């Protein structure tokens, strides 16, 4: 191994194995390389589980811990080190600095992938005022971030609020949710201009995820903002979604916003055989071939205190349920200035009953 830099480091009261070297031991040369500073030059630094360290200051997205090496000769050190890897920013030893937030898309993707391979999940915080620009290299060539570990939380800032301005811009697809994961949360994220599907909720029928205070804006001619489908979104030669054998996952939308979408193919939320719960959310200024929210193939929709304004779609209903799907509840929703296909239904169209169910609230009650 190579010591690239050893500059102004400080050590005090350290004990190496058998008192042989208390600083930096270089086995190749046999030298004990000293810490040369007379005092710690980071007086403002506090060693906590989540210090204020920018991602660029941390050598990698992993922390390493070694077992004690007391009473071990230097030549034996490599064989007794027990190095373990865990994704950042999950829990780490209190004396170990870690990434407190992510400002680089690649580092976030690597950390989430590592959590998925270990099945550990964890909380991944994006630094406020971060824009992941997927229009420009190297991000323009990346695949979506795949969430395949339960209890994975990706949030904007420590509070997970949209006001923190964490933006994913451009690109074909931003996130995918896969497998039988539960407890997945995306909090306070803003998604702009995905060219296909911003988030593919591709989990199985026992999977679940929540979008809390998220925003989707400015998609033009793409398929959908969120596709709930137990598959990978593949289509046949005519562009139809390939069939699947069981139902899709459950997805909750809490306090979310969908706006300024033009000529979507499948609308903002397209639910194929899954469960979608929409609460305190706003859909505004959207045009689409399909309804802005759709449920097909035995899917279920629950709507409450949400608002649909300035929606234009090519089929009946701002919200559409096919003859196999169920509207679980429709409570205090508001609609204004919407146009269903051929003027047939401007609110909720239930294909099974043939009814156009009204939005009953007199004003937008979304918080």
C-alpha positions in Angstrom: 0.0 0.0 0.0 1.0 3.6 -0.5 0.8 6.7 1.8 -0.2 9.4 -0.7 -0.2 12.4 1.7 0.8 12.8 5.3 0.4 16.6 6.0 0.0 18.4 9.3 -1.5 15.4 11.2 -1.5 15.3 15.0 -1.3 12.4 17.4 -1.3 12.1 21.1 -1.4 9.2 23.7 -1.6 6.5 21.1 -0.2 3.0 21.7 0.8 0.7 18.8 1.3 -3.0 19.3 4.2 -3.8 21.7 5.1 -0.1 21.7 6.6 -0.5 18.2 5.0 2.5 16.4 2.5 5.0 17.7 2.1 6.9 14.5 2.0 5.6 10.9 3.6 2.2 10.3 4.8 1.5 6.7 5.5 -2.2 6.5 7.2 -2.0 3.1 10.0 0.3 4.4 9.8 -0.8 8.0 9.5 2.9 9.0 7.4 4.5 11.6 6.3 7.7 9.9 5.5 10.5 12.4 2.5 12.7 12.9 4.3 16.1 12.6 1.8 18.7 13.8 2.3 20.0 17.4 -1.5 20.3 18.0 -4.8 19.3 16.4 -5.4 21.8 13.6 -9.2 21.1 13.4 -10.5 22.9 16.6 -14.0 23.2 15.2 -14.3 19.6 14.2 -16.5 17.4 16.4 -16.3 13.6 16.2 -20.0 12.5 16.0 -21.9 10.0 14.0 -22.9 12.6 11.5 -20.4 15.5 11.5 -20.6 18.5 9.1 -18.3 17.0 6.5 -18.9 17.6 2.8 -18.8 14.5 0.6 -15.7 15.8 -1.1 -13.8 15.7 2.1 -14.4 12.0 2.7 -12.3 9.5 0.8 -15.1 7.1 0.0 -18.7 6.3 0.7 -17.8 3.6 3.2 -16.3 3.6 6.7 -13.8 0.9 7.8 -13.3 -0.4 11.3 -10.4 -2.5 12.4 -10.1 -4.9 15.3 -7.6 -4.0 18.1 -4.0 -4.8 17.3 -2.4 -4.7 20.7 0.3 -7.3 21.4 0.6 -8.0 17.7 4.0 -7.6 15.8 3.9 -5.3 12.8 4.4 -8.1 10.4 1.2 -9.8 11.6 -1.0 -6.7 11.3 -2.4 -7.4 7.8 -3.6 -10.9 8.8 -5.5 -9.7 11.9 -7.3 -6.6 10.5 -11.0 -7.2 10.3 -12.3 -4.6 7.8 -16.1 -4.3 7.4 -17.9 -2.0 5.0 -21.2 -0.3 5.7 -23.1 2.3 3.7 -22.9 5.9 4.7 -24.7 7.7 6.3 -25.9 4.7 8.4 -24.7 4.4 12.0 -20.9 4.5 12.4 -18.6 4.5 15.5 -18.7 7.8 17.3 -15.0 8.4 16.7 -15.4 7.9 12.9 -16.3 10.9 10.6 -18.8 10.0 7.9 -20.7 11.7 5.0 -23.5 13.8 6.6 -25.1 14.5 3.2 -24.7 13.8 -0.5 -24.1 16.4 -3.1 -22.8 14.1 -5.9 -25.2 11.8 -7.7 -22.6 9.1 -8.2 -21.8 8.9 -4.5 -25.5 8.6 -3.6 -26.0 5.9 -6.2 -23.0 3.9 -4.9 -24.2 4.2 -1.3 -27.7 3.1 -2.0 -26.5 0.2 -4.2 -24.2 -1.0 -1.4 -27.1 -0.9 1.1 -29.1 -2.9 -1.4 -26.4 -5.6 -1.8 -26.1 -5.9 2.0 -29.8 -5.7 2.6 -29.3 -3.0 5.2 -31.2 0.0 4.1 -30.5 3.3 5.9 -31.0 7.0 5.8 -29.4 8.8 2.8 -29.6 12.6 3.1 -29.1 14.9 0.1 -27.5 18.2 0.9 -29.9 21.1 0.6 -29.6 23.3 -2.5 -28.2 20.3 -4.5 -29.1 19.8 -8.2 -28.3 16.4 -9.7 -28.1 17.4 -13.4 -28.6 14.3 -15.4 -28.4 16.2 -18.7 -24.6 16.6 -18.4 -21.7 14.0 -18.2 -20.9 12.0 -16.3 -24.4 11.8 -14.9 -26.0 11.8 -18.4 -24.9 8.2 -18.9 -25.9 6.8 -15.5 -28.7 4.3 -14.8 -31.5 5.1 -12.3 -30.8 4.6 -8.6 -32.3 1.3 -7.7 -33.8 0.9 -4.2 -33.9 -2.8 -3.3 -33.4 -2.8 0.5 -36.2 -2.3 3.0 -36.2 0.7 5.3 -34.3 2.9 2.7 -35.0 6.6 3.2 -33.7 9.2 0.8 -34.4 12.7 2.0 -33.7 16.3 1.3 -31.8 17.7 4.2 -32.2 16.4 7.8 -35.9 17.4 7.8 -36.8 15.8 4.4 -38.6 18.9 3.2 -39.1 20.2 -0.4 -38.1 23.7 0.8 -34.5 22.3 1.1 -34.3 22.4 -2.8 -32.9 19.0 -3.7 -33.5 18.6 -7.4 -33.1 15.7 -9.8 -33.0 17.3 -13.3 -33.4 15.5 -16.6 -32.4 12.0 -17.5 -34.6 9.1 -18.6 -35.5 7.6 -15.2 -34.5 8.8 -11.7 -35.3 6.0 -9.3 -36.6 2.5 -9.4 -38.0 0.5 -6.5 -37.6 -3.3 -6.8 -38.3 -6.5 -5.1 -40.4 -7.0 -1.9 -39.0 -3.9 -0.1 -41.0 -2.2 2.7 -40.5 1.0 4.6 -39.1 2.9 1.6 -39.5 6.7 1.8 -38.5 9.5 -0.5 -38.9 12.8 1.3 -38.8 16.4 0.0 -37.3 15.6 -3.4 -38.0 17.6 -6.6 -38.0 15.7 -9.9 -37.8 17.8 -13.1 -38.0 16.8 -16.8 -37.6 13.0 -16.8 -37.9 11.8 -20.4 -39.5 8.4 -19.7 -40.6 7.5 -16.1 -39.3 9.6 -13.2 -39.9 6.9 -10.7 -40.6 3.2 -11.5 -42.3 1.6 -8.6 -41.6 -1.9 -9.8 -41.9 -3.8 -6.5 -44.0 -6.9 -5.9 -47.4 -7.0 -4.4 -46.1 -7.0 -0.8 -43.8 -4.1 -1.3 -44.5 -0.5 -0.2 -43.2 3.0 -0.5 -44.1 6.5 0.5 -43.4 9.8 -1.2 -43.7 12.6 1.3 -43.6 16.3 0.2 -42.2 15.5 -3.2 -42.7 17.4 -6.5 -42.7 16.4 -10.1 -42.6 19.2 -12.7 -41.9 19.9 -16.4 -42.2 16.5 -18.1 -42.8 16.8 -21.9 -44.0 13.8 -24.0 -42.7 11.3 -21.5 -44.6 8.3 -20.2 -45.4 9.1 -16.6 -44.1 10.6 -13.4 -44.7 7.5 -11.3 -45.4 4.1 -12.8 -46.7 1.5 -10.3 -46.1 -1.8 -12.1 -44.8 -5.2 -11.0 -42.2 -5.4 -13.8 -39.5 -3.1 -15.3 -41.8 -1.0 -17.5 -40.9 -3.0 -20.6 -43.4 -2.8 -23.5 -44.2 -4.9 -26.6 -43.8 -3.7 -30.2 -47.0 -1.7 -30.0 -45.9 0.1 -26.8 -48.2 -1.8 -24.4 -46.9 -2.8 -21.0 -45.9 -6.5 -20.8 -48.3 -8.6 -18.6 -47.4 -9.8 -15.1 -48.5 -12.6 -12.9 -49.4 -10.9 -9.7 -50.4 -7.5 -8.3 -48.1 -4.5 -7.9 -46.8 -2.6 -4.9 -48.5 -0.1 -2.6 -47.4 3.6 -2.9 -48.5 6.5 -0.8 -48.3 10.1 -1.9 -48.5 12.6 1.0 -48.4 16.3 0.3 -47.0 15.9 -3.2 -47.3 18.1 -6.3 -47.5 17.3 -10.0 -47.5 20.3 -12.4 -46.6 21.7 -15.8 -46.5 18.4 -17.6 -47.3 18.5 -21.3 -48.4 15.5 -23.5 -47.8 12.7 -21.0 -48.6 9.3 -22.3 -49.8 7.6 -19.1 -50.4 10.6 -16.9 -48.8 11.6 -13.7 -49.5 8.4 -11.7 -50.3 5.1 -13.6 -51.2 2.2 -11.4 -51.2 -1.2 -12.9 -52.6 -3.7 -10.3 -51.2 -1.9 -7.3 -52.5 0.3 -4.5 -52.1 4.1 -4.6 -53.1 6.3 -1.7 -53.1 10.1 -2.5 -53.5 12.6 0.3 -53.0 16.4 0.4 -51.6 16.4 -3.1 -52.0 18.8 -6.0 -52.2 18.1 -9.8 -52.1 21.2 -11.9 -51.7 22.3 -15.5 -51.2 18.8 -17.0 -52.1 17.4 -20.4 -52.1 13.7 -21.1 -53.3 11.0 -23.4 -54.4 9.0 -20.3 -56.0 10.4 -17.2 -53.7 12.3 -14.8 -54.2 9.4 -12.3 -55.2 6.0 -13.6 -55.8 2.5 -12.1 -56.1 -0.7 -14.2 -55.7 -4.5 -13.8 -57.4 -4.8 -10.4 -55.7 -1.7 -9.0 -57.0 0.4 -6.1 -57.0 4.2 -5.6 -57.7 6.2 -2.5 -58.1 10.0 -2.8 -58.5 12.6 0.0 -58.0 16.3 0.3 -56.3 16.5 -3.1 -56.7 19.1 -5.9 -57.0 18.7 -9.7 -56.8 22.0 -11.6 -56.3 22.8 -15.3 -56.1 19.1 -16.3 -56.7 18.1 -20.0 -56.9 14.4 -20.9 -58.0 12.4 -24.0 -60.1 9.8 -22.2 -63.0 10.2 -19.8 -62.0 11.3 -16.3 -59.3 13.4 -14.8 -59.0 10.2 -12.6 -59.7 6.9 -14.3 -60.5 3.4 -13.0 -61.0 0.5 -15.4 -63.8 -2.0 -14.9 -61.5 -4.2 -12.7 -60.2 -1.4 -10.4 -61.6 0.0 -7.1 -62.0 3.5 -5.7 -61.4 2.9 -2.0 -62.4 6.3 -0.9 -63.0 9.8 -2.4 -63.0 12.4 0.4 -62.9 16.2 0.2 -61.2 16.4 -3.2 -61.4 19.5 -5.4 -61.4 20.0 -9.1 -61.5 23.1 -11.4 -60.9 23.8 -15.1 -60.5 20.2 -16.0 -61.4 18.6 -19.4 -62.0 14.9 -19.8 -61.9 13.3 -23.3 -64.8 14.6 -25.5 -66.2 16.4 -22.5 -67.5 13.1 -21.0 -66.2 13.3 -17.4 -64.1 16.0 -15.8 -63.6 14.4 -12.4 -63.4 10.6 -11.6 -64.6 8.1 -14.2 -65.5 4.6 -13.0 -65.6 2.4 -16.0 -67.2 -0.5 -14.2 -70.3 1.5 -13.2 -70.1 4.0 -16.0 -70.5 6.8 -13.4 -68.7 10.1 -13.3 -68.0 10.7 -9.6 -67.7 14.3 -8.6 -64.9 16.1 -6.7 -67.0 17.4 -3.8 -64.9 20.0 -2.0 -65.7 23.6 -2.6 -62.0 24.7 -2.5 -58.6 23.1 -2.5 -58.0 21.7 1.0 -54.5 20.3 0.4 -52.1 21.5 3.1 
